Amino acid sequence: MNQELLLGLYVYVLVLTIFLGFEVISRVPTLLHTPLMSGTNAIHGIVLLGGILVAGTADNPLTLLLGFLGCLFGAGNLFGGIVVTDRMLEMFKKKEPATHQAGERLTAKTPEKEVVGQR
């Protein structure tokens, strides 16, 4: 394949992916947001890996800059997505009731048992 055809194919796939992603994301119900967010974290890991590969094989400053930006944005999206997913999953955990007031020491509440020979 010649270089122009390959570059055109890359641009075509990128534009198609943008439109397809917009259509898919706009139709996702709110209930499925957390699993979708977890899935996109894996995609951002791939973006981060791609940025590392581009920056590692850079032969001019522009390619190095693009690789660095890919790493920066990929890492930001990856870790931000993990934080958001963790926060959302935190909403579904049971909350333990507060058993102490401010200033009190926390002590283990054990049921009183009758010990033989002691009262």
C-alpha positions in Angstrom: 0.0 0.0 0.0 1.3 3.4 -0.7 1.6 6.1 2.0 -1.3 8.3 0.9 -3.8 5.5 0.8 -2.8 4.3 4.2 -3.0 7.8 5.7 -6.4 8.3 4.0 -7.6 5.1 5.5 -6.4 6.2 9.0 -8.3 9.5 8.7 -11.4 7.7 7.4 -11.4 5.2 10.3 -10.8 8.0 12.8 -13.7 10.1 11.5 -16.0 7.0 11.3 -15.1 6.1 14.9 -15.9 9.6 16.1 -19.4 9.5 14.6 -20.0 6.0 15.7 -18.8 6.7 19.3 -21.1 9.7 19.5 -24.1 7.8 18.4 -23.4 4.9 20.8 -22.7 7.1 23.8 -25.8 9.3 23.2 -28.1 6.3 23.4 -26.7 4.7 26.6 -29.1 4.7 29.5 -28.0 6.2 32.8 -28.0 2.8 34.5 -25.3 1.5 32.2 -22.9 4.4 32.6 -20.7 2.7 35.2 -20.0 -0.4 33.2 -19.4 1.7 30.1 -17.0 3.9 32.0 -15.1 0.8 33.2 -14.8 -0.4 29.6 -13.5 2.9 28.4 -10.8 2.8 31.0 -9.3 -0.1 29.2 -9.5 1.8 25.9 -7.6 4.7 27.6 -4.9 2.2 28.6 -4.5 1.4 25.0 -4.2 5.1 24.1 -1.6 5.5 26.8 0.4 2.6 25.3 0.1 4.0 21.8 1.4 7.4 23.1 4.4 5.6 24.7 5.1 3.8 21.5 4.9 7.0 19.4 7.1 9.0 21.8 9.6 6.1 22.0 10.1 5.9 18.2 9.9 9.7 17.5 12.4 11.0 15.0 11.4 14.6 15.0 10.1 17.1 17.6 6.5 17.1 16.3 6.2 13.3 16.6 7.7 13.5 20.1 5.3 16.2 21.1 2.3 14.2 19.8 3.5 11.1 21.6 3.9 13.1 24.8 0.4 14.6 24.5 -1.0 11.2 23.8 0.6 9.9 27.0 -0.6 12.9 29.0 -4.2 12.8 27.8 -4.4 9.0 27.9 -3.1 8.9 31.5 -5.4 11.7 32.5 -8.4 10.0 31.1 -7.4 6.6 32.4 -6.9 7.7 36.0 -9.8 10.1 36.0 -12.1 7.3 34.7 -10.9 5.0 37.5 -11.7 7.7 40.1 -15.1 8.4 38.7 -15.9 4.6 38.5 -14.8 4.1 42.1 -17.0 7.0 43.2 -20.0 5.6 41.4 -19.5 2.1 42.8 -19.1 3.7 46.3 -22.7 4.8 46.1 -23.9 1.1 46.0 -22.0 0.1 49.2 -23.9 -0.3 52.5 -23.2 2.4 54.9 -22.3 1.4 58.5 -24.2 3.3 61.2 -22.1 5.6 63.3 -21.8 4.2 66.8 -19.8 6.9 68.5 -20.0 10.6 69.0 -17.2 13.1 68.6 -14.6 12.8 71.3 -15.5 9.3 72.4 -13.1 6.4 72.1 -14.1 3.6 69.8 -14.4 0.4 71.8 -15.5 -3.0 70.6 -19.0 -3.7 71.7 -19.1 -7.3 72.8 -22.2 -8.9 74.3 -21.8 -9.5 78.0 -21.4 -13.2 78.7 -21.9 -14.8 82.0 -18.6 -16.5 83.0 -18.9 -19.5 85.2 -17.8 -18.6 88.7 -17.8 -14.8 88.2 -20.5 -12.3 88.5 
